[in-house]
């Protein structure tokens, strides 16, 4: 089973691809687009990778409380499901961008998507 993970941002959305068998992910880049233009670029990635499902990082405050971007990321997840008819899983993405930067990632958004996906894959049942 192949998954495409998205680290949603208003202007930049990082993405990574991984699979259930290996339980690893690889960063694939960042989409720099807003609105419908973002979905056109995501559609191209879906055509390339043909994932079985999508994983979306949802941000929260450090204490777990929701904020403005929490609602935006969840809306984005619903839009993905509606447009592409794939299962969409949400993952708490607190600190993923910070972790990616501290690891020296050149593309922090794609690296954060990779961290989100690996976290999701680790939590799947065997």
Beta strands, then each sheet from edge to edge (+ up, - down):
strand 1: 2-7
strand 2: 12-19
strand 3: 24-32
strand 4: 53-58
strand 5: 87-92
sheet 1: 3+ 2- 1+ 4+ 5+
end
